[in-house]
Amino acid sequence: MEEKILRRQPIHTGRIFSLERLDIELPDGQLNHRDVIRHPGATALVAVDDEGKILLVRQYRAAAERVLREIPAGTLNPAEPPLDCAIRELQEETGYRPGKIEPLGGFFVAPGYTSEYIHLFLASDLIASELPKDEDEFIEVDHVSLEAALAMIEAGEIVDGKTIIGLLRYARQVGR
């Protein structure tokens, strides 16, 4: 089942990810290519306030060409532990840090073409603690009930994969 990588050819190196072409040998001996986006990974958090409401961020996403509702998230810095990244991103995007944080698992975004893996966390006992936002981010924060967030998924108002996965994992954890 495994493919053997014969050669890696860098195609592009950007600020966040790189693109490489892999020359591979398939399990049956045939030669082929794979184009792979190498990504350092990311974190995302289901953040729950003292009223039990979920913090959702709204921001414009150039690739989607529209404003999306998402759970707070961000890319790992080199050698940064996922837990540290999660706490930093929550503070930057929402102005809160978690008093309590626990893992909710993780997932590969699209393993057919990218190495990006997102580590999910549940953040609660939120404490106001703002960090400066990234200079290229313009974010608004909404506090919504879990029921409203789940309804937004069903209505097609939340279409971001990490947000859907995070909210559904949280809903399952709390028995909904």
C-alpha positions in Angstrom: 0.0 0.0 0.0 2.8 2.5 0.7 4.4 4.6 -2.0 8.1 5.1 -2.2 9.4 8.7 -2.5 12.2 8.7 -5.1 12.8 12.5 -5.3 11.5 15.7 -3.8 11.5 18.8 -5.9 10.7 22.2 -4.2 8.4 24.3 -6.4 7.5 27.2 -4.2 8.2 28.4 -0.6 5.8 30.9 0.8 5.3 32.6 4.2 3.1 29.9 5.6 3.5 26.8 3.4 5.7 25.3 0.7 4.8 23.3 -2.4 6.8 20.3 -3.6 6.6 17.7 -6.4 7.3 14.2 -5.3 8.5 11.5 -7.8 7.1 8.3 -6.4 7.0 4.6 -7.1 3.6 3.1 -6.6 3.1 -0.3 -4.8 2.9 -2.0 -8.2 6.2 -0.5 -9.4 4.7 2.2 -11.7 6.2 5.7 -11.5 4.1 8.7 -10.8 4.1 12.2 -9.2 2.4 13.9 -6.3 2.2 17.6 -5.7 2.1 18.3 -1.9 1.6 21.4 0.1 3.8 21.2 3.2 2.2 23.1 6.1 3.5 23.4 9.7 0.1 22.6 11.2 -2.4 24.6 13.1 -4.6 24.7 16.2 -8.3 25.5 16.6 -10.4 26.0 19.7 -14.0 25.6 20.8 -14.0 28.4 23.3 -17.0 28.4 25.8 -17.7 31.5 27.9 -19.2 31.6 31.4 -22.7 31.6 30.0 -22.0 28.4 28.0 -21.9 30.3 24.7 -19.4 29.5 21.9 -17.0 32.2 20.6 -17.1 32.3 16.8 -15.0 34.7 14.8 -16.0 36.3 11.6 -13.4 37.2 9.1 -12.9 37.6 5.3 -11.2 34.6 3.7 -9.6 35.3 0.4 -9.6 31.7 -0.8 -13.3 31.4 -0.1 -13.9 35.0 -1.3 -16.3 35.7 1.5 -16.6 36.3 5.3 -16.7 33.0 7.2 -17.8 32.1 10.7 -15.2 30.0 12.4 -13.8 28.8 15.7 -10.6 30.7 16.7 -7.6 29.1 15.0 -4.1 29.7 13.8 -0.9 28.3 12.3 1.9 26.9 14.4 5.1 28.9 14.6 8.3 26.8 14.1 8.9 24.4 17.0 5.8 25.9 18.8 3.9 23.3 20.9 0.2 23.1 19.8 -1.1 24.0 23.3 1.0 27.3 23.3 -0.3 28.1 19.8 -3.9 27.5 20.8 -3.6 29.8 23.9 -1.9 32.5 21.8 -4.4 32.4 19.0 -7.4 32.6 21.4 -5.9 35.7 23.0 -5.1 37.3 19.6 -8.5 36.6 18.0 -10.9 36.9 20.9 -9.2 38.8 23.7 -9.5 35.8 26.1 -7.1 33.2 27.5 -8.4 29.9 28.8 -8.5 29.1 32.5 -9.0 25.5 31.5 -8.0 23.9 28.2 -8.2 20.3 27.1 -7.6 18.4 23.8 -10.5 17.5 21.5 -8.4 15.4 19.1 -7.2 16.5 15.7 -7.4 15.8 12.0 -5.7 16.1 8.6 -7.3 18.9 6.6 -7.0 17.3 3.1 -4.3 14.5 3.1 -4.6 14.0 -0.6 -2.6 17.2 -1.2 -1.5 18.8 2.1 0.3 17.8 5.3 -1.7 20.3 7.4 -2.9 18.7 10.7 -5.1 20.7 13.0 -5.0 20.1 16.8 -8.4 20.8 18.4 -8.9 22.1 21.9 -11.8 22.9 24.2 -11.2 26.2 26.1 -13.3 27.2 29.1 -13.1 29.4 32.2 -12.2 32.3 29.9 -10.2 35.2 31.3 -10.0 38.6 29.6 -6.4 38.8 28.3 -6.0 40.5 25.0 -2.9 40.1 22.7 -2.4 42.4 19.7 -4.1 40.9 16.6 -2.1 40.0 13.5 -1.8 43.2 11.4 -3.4 41.5 8.4 -6.5 40.2 10.4 -9.8 42.0 10.8 -11.9 39.9 13.1 -15.3 40.2 14.8 -16.3 37.9 17.7 -19.8 36.5 18.3 -21.0 34.6 21.3 -23.6 32.0 20.3 -25.3 29.1 21.9 -24.3 25.5 20.9 -27.8 25.0 19.6 -27.5 28.2 17.4 -24.0 27.1 16.2 -25.3 23.6 15.2 -28.3 25.2 13.4 -25.8 27.4 11.5 -24.1 24.3 10.3 -27.4 22.7 9.2 -28.4 26.0 7.4 -25.1 26.2 5.6 -24.1 29.4 7.4 -21.0 27.6 8.9 -19.1 25.9 6.1 -15.6 25.8 7.5 -14.4 22.2 8.1 -12.4 22.8 11.3 -15.4 24.6 12.8 -17.8 21.9 11.9 -15.6 19.2 13.3 -14.8 21.1 16.4 -18.4 22.0 17.1 -19.7 18.4 16.5 -17.0 16.9 18.7 -17.9 19.3 21.5 -21.6 18.7 21.0 -21.0 14.9 21.3 -18.8 15.5 24.4 -21.6 17.4 26.1 -24.3 14.9 25.0 -26.1 16.9 22.3 
